């Protein structure tokens, strides 16, 4: 995943240094070449030997260390494909925002022409301090990248935003910044994902088996390739990929409103959500009691979001999904024509490896001209990239 990529990891003095050790180990396992630079404060938490073993290289700590011969802050800055600062304390953020370069790490950052990624971690009150927020805003405006800190219990015992982001989130952002293929840069991609939940009463609802994994994979792939990504999802257990604009909804009506509001400003729509076709005509205000042996629920049709997008589109590439259990190709061709789609991704959910909740899929790409391209079993992220390949080709007039 990161084979041959040259990453300088800057470690500053916060309790999350311990998590940085695991990140370095993970990056090394992914094939990255690593140099670790530690500030003096970072060494109060973890000794350099730990990171030397994990990275496979000597740890740099001193701006005036003479053992390396060359002007080491320039050498490291020019060597790096990416500089990651984890944890990024209020101190290092303030230094860089103020143009101060008084130690090895800050001079490397000043000399770097590659992307620089900050992963802030600090006490919630420090993070919310107006000076820190001003520095964050200023650095973003200058083109520095960030992984937002998480919310939860902090080392100091307080609750709030300030804990280091999950290592998985940081790794995804690193991969995104180092991805060689940024062919979606400048495009806005809207992705829908997950099921919808149509309330029967305050306790019960109608839904389906969609996990949201396919849509979240498309959103992640699009972010990696440089797109601005809008992800609109029904209820799932998944965490939105770093870097997307996320809107959570529950019902089909809520999804319809969110999608139509954003549709005029997007270039590509990948509509993988499994939207309920029907909803209860009336949702009970209180929990329905089981007072009778049987019960009937009147259902009314939900808006057909995909068909509405097909009617409204003006140059956007529109990609739909179809989960079928029989007559896959016949139903898919009818859907492509009936909803004015540019591409339909169809799958038979009865096939092993292609059902809801799996990490893989088996799909067929169905086009308006009647052509059908069958794809083999592949993981959903790989399929997501293939779908984006096709969408880009359609946009560029190659299909």
N, C-alpha and C positions, 0 to 999 in steps of 0.2 A: 504493500500500500504506500509506503514512504521510502521505498528502496532508492538509495543514492541521494536522497534529499539532505541538505546540510542545514542543521538547525542549531542555533545557539540558544540555550536555555538560561535565562537570567534569574537567579534566586535571590530574593530580598528577605528582610528579617521579619517574618511573621510566623505564627504557629502553624499555618498551612504548609510550611516547608516540608513537613512530613508527607503530605500528599504529593508534593512536587517530586519526591523520590520515586513514587510509584509511576508518575507520569513519565519521568525519564526512562524508567525500566520499560514502560509500554512503547515508547517511541523507538527505543533501541530494538525491541522485539519486532517492530513493524518495518525495520530495515533502515531507519534514519541514521545518518552520521551526526554525532552530537559533540558539542563543546558546552560545558557548564561553566558559568561565571557566577561566583557568589560574592555578595557584599559582606562587609565585616559583620553587620548585624545578623545576617543569615547564618554565619558560622557559630553564633551563640546558640543556635537551635540544633544544627546538624553539622558534623565535621565534614570537611571536603572529601575525606577518604570514601565516605558513603557514595557520593556522586561520581567519584573516580571509578569505583568498581562498577556502578550501574551504567555509566556512559562508555566505559572502555578508554577514556582519555583523561589526562591530567586536568584537574580543575583549576581555572584561572581565578585569582583572588585579588591581585595587586596591580595597579596601573603601572607601577615602576619596577615590576618584576623583570629581572634581566636575563633569566634563563632561556627565554624564547628568541632572543636575538633581534627580531624585527620589531617594528612599532606595533605592538600587539593589538591595540584597540582598532587600528586601521586594518590590520591583517584579518582579524576575526570578522569585522564588519564586511569586508569585501568577500570573505569566504562564505558567508551565510546566505542561504536562500530565504531564511526566516529567523527573526529574533522573537522569542516568546519569554515574557516576564511573568513568572508564577512562583509564589504569589506576588502581585504588584501592590506594594504598600502605598499609603498616602504620600510617603516621603519621595519615592521614586517618581510617582505621578507628578508631584509638585516640582521636582527637579527638572524633568523633561519639559513640562509646560512652561517653566520659567527660563529654559535655555541653559540650565546649569549642568556642567559636565565636570565633576570633581572626583570621580572614581572610575574604575575600569568599566563597570556596567553602563553608567550614564554616558561615558565617552563612546562606547560601542554603539549605543542607541543613536547618539548624535551623528555618528559617521555612517550609519547604515543607510543604504539605498534600497534594501529589500523591505518587504512588509514587516512591521513590528506589531506584535499582538500582546496586549496587556490583559492579565487575568486578576482583577482586583480582589483583595480579601482583607477585611478590617472590621472593627467594631461598627455596629449600625450607626451610632451617632457620628463617628468619624466619616463614614461613607456619606451620610446625609449632610455633612457640614457644607455650607454654601461655597467655601473655598475649594473643597474637593470637587464638588459638582461643577464649579466653574472650570477647574482644571480638566475634568473629564470632557466637558463640552468643547473646550478649546482644542484638546488633543484629537477629538473626533473630527473637528473641523479641519485639522491639518492632515487628516488621512490615516491616523493611527487606528488600529483595530482593537476591539474589546470583546471579551466574553463576560457578560454581566454576572455579578455574584449572585449566589442563591439566597433563599430565605429559609431561616430555621434557627436552631439553637446555636449560638456562637460560643467560642472557647471561654469567653469572659462570663458566660452564664446568662446573657441576655438573649432575647429573641428578636429577629428582624433580618433585613437584608444586609449581607456582608460576608457570608461564608463563601469560601472558594467554590466556584461552579463545579459540577460533576466532571470527573476526568473524561468521561465519554463525550460530554459536550465540548470540552476544550479540544479533545482529539479531533472531533468532527470539524471544528473550526480550523485547526491546523491543516487537515487534509484539504479543506475547501480552499484555503489560501495558497496551498502548494499545488493544487490540481492543475495539470498542464492544459486541460481543455476548459477554456472560459468562453465557449462559443455562444453562450446565452447572455453575455454581458450587454446591458442596455435594453434588454427585453423584460417585460413584466409577465409573469406566469401565475395564473390563479389555479389552485388545486382544491378540489373538494374531496373529503374523505369521511370514512366511518359511516355508521348507520344514523337514522333519525329515531327519535323516541316520541311517540304520539300518545298523550296521556288519556287514560280511561278514567282515572280518579287520582287523588293525590299520592296513591301508593303504586298503582299499576299503570303499565303503558304497553303499547304495541311497538315492536322493534324487529330487527333481523340479526343475523349472525355476523355481520361485517365487523372486522376488528380494526379497520382503518390502516392496516399495515401497508397496503399497496399505495394509498394516497400519501401517507407520510414518507414512503420511500421516494415517490415522485418529487415531493417537496424538497427532500434532502438532496436528491440528485440535481435538481434545478438550482438550488443554492450553490452547490459545489461548482456548477458550471457558470456562475456569475450572474444569474438572473435575480431580479427582485421578485420575491415569491410571496404571494398571498395564499395562506392555507386556511380554509374554512371547513371545520370538522364538527360532526356530531359527536356524541359521547363515546369516548374510547379510554383505554387505560394507558395510552401512549403519551410520551412527552414530545412536544413539538420540536422539530430540529432547530438548532441554533441559527439565527439569522432570518427566520421567516416572520412575516406579519401574520399573527395568528388570531382567528376569531372562532370562538366556540359557540355552537348553537345546539339546540335540542330537537326542535320540530322541523318538518319540511317547510312550513311557512317561514320560519326564521331563517332557514338556509336560503330559501328563494329570495327573501328580502336582501340578505347580505350579498348574495351573488349578483343580483341585478344591479345593486347599487354600485358595485365595483367594476362591472363588466365593460363599460365604455372606455375605461382607462387601461385595459390589459391587452396584451398581444396574443397570448395563448391561454386556452382554458383546457385543463385536464380534469374531467369531471368523473372521478372514480367513486364518489359517495354512493352508497346504497340507500337511496331516499325511499321512504315508505310511499307506496302508491295510494294508500287510503289512510284515513284517520277517523276516529270516532266522531260522529256528528255532534255529540255533546260530551264534554268531560264533566263527570260528577264533582261537585264541590267537596263532598265528604267521601270517605271510603265506603265502597259498596259492600253491604253485608250479604252473606250467603243465606238468604231467607227462602230461596226457592230451589227446586231441583235443577232448573235450567235457566239460562239467561241469554238474551239476544242483545247484540250491540249493533246499532245502525252505523254503517261506515259511509263516508263521503270521499270523493276523489280529491287527492292533493294536487297542487299545481305541478305541471310537468316542466321542471326547470330546464332540462336539456332541450326540449322542443322550443321553449320560449327563447333560449339563447340562439337556437338555430334560426328563428324568425328575425331576431334583432341583430345578428352579427353583421359587421361592416369591415371585413378585412381580417378579423381575428381567426386564428386557427382553433377549431373546436373539436376536441377529442372526447368521445364518450366511452363508457364501459357497459358491458352486458354480461351478467352472470346467469348462465342458463343450465338447465338440467336435461334438455332434449332439443332436437332440431336446431342445433347451435348456429349453423351457417345460414339457414333460412331465416331464423329470427334476427340474426345480426344484420343481414342484408336489408331486411325490412326496416330495421331501426335506423341504419345509416341514411336510407332514402327518406324515410318519414320525418326525420328530425334535422335534416340538412347538416349532417356531420361531415367533417373532413376525414375523420378516421374513427373507427370503433375498435376497441380492444375487447375481444370476446373470450370468455373461458367457460368451460364446463365444470361446474363446482363438484360434480360427482367423481371426477378423476382424482386418483391419489396424487397428492402434492399440489392440487389446484384449488382446494376448498378454502373456506373462510378460516382465518386464524393461522394459516400456515405461513412459513417464511419463504415459500417458493410459489411459483405459478406456472401454468401452461396456457399460453394464450394464442389467439389467432388475430392478426391485424386485417381488418376488413375495410375496404375503400369504396367510395361512391361508384367507381366504374365496375364494381363487381369482383375485383381481384381480391384474393385472400392469401395471406402469407402466414403459414403455420410456424410457430416458434417452439423450440424444445423446452423441457423443464429447466427453469433457471430461478435463481433467487430474485426476490422482488426488487432489490436495488438494481440488479443488472437489467431486469425488464424495464424498470423506470428509465434507465439511460437509453434503452432501445426506443422507448416511446418518445422520449425527447428528441432523439435523432430524427425520427420520422416527422415529428411536429416541426422541427427546424427546416427539414427538407421541404415540407409542404409550404412553409412560410416563404422560403426562398424560391418557390416555383419549380422545384426539382421533381415533384410528384404529380 
